[in-house]
Amino acid sequence: MTALSSLSAPLATALALLMMAAVIALVAWALQLMQSANDSREFSLMLAGCMVCSAAVGLATVMVLTFTSPERVHARDLVDRPDQAAGISLDAIVLPWDPPLQRPSLAPR
């Protein structure tokens, strides 16, 4: 059991909003760095802006993976238990490289 799955719903929501604000602040800072790099023709500021932007993308990715993890979804009881049947069979899928399905003939035997 992870520490995030034991958080209450309002606390988890507040944490998600705080992380989203951090991502937005990082993107705004990256855009500001890139604008100043463009104004002063400094390549190092452009690289710094790209690094800050990639950090924001990484933080957003970790946030999405954390808040949608299977343990958290199971802890909130939002999905069925794994021991229950899914109700969807993959046997009904025909891929283009599979041989054609054999249809039963309609002629009486």
Secondary structure, 3 states (H helix, E strand, C coil): CCCCCCCCHHHHHHHHHHHHHHHHHHHHHHHHHHHHHHHHCCHHHHHHHHHHHHHHHHHHHHHHHHHCCHHHHHHCCCCCCCCCCCCCCHHHCCCCCCCCCCCCCCCCC
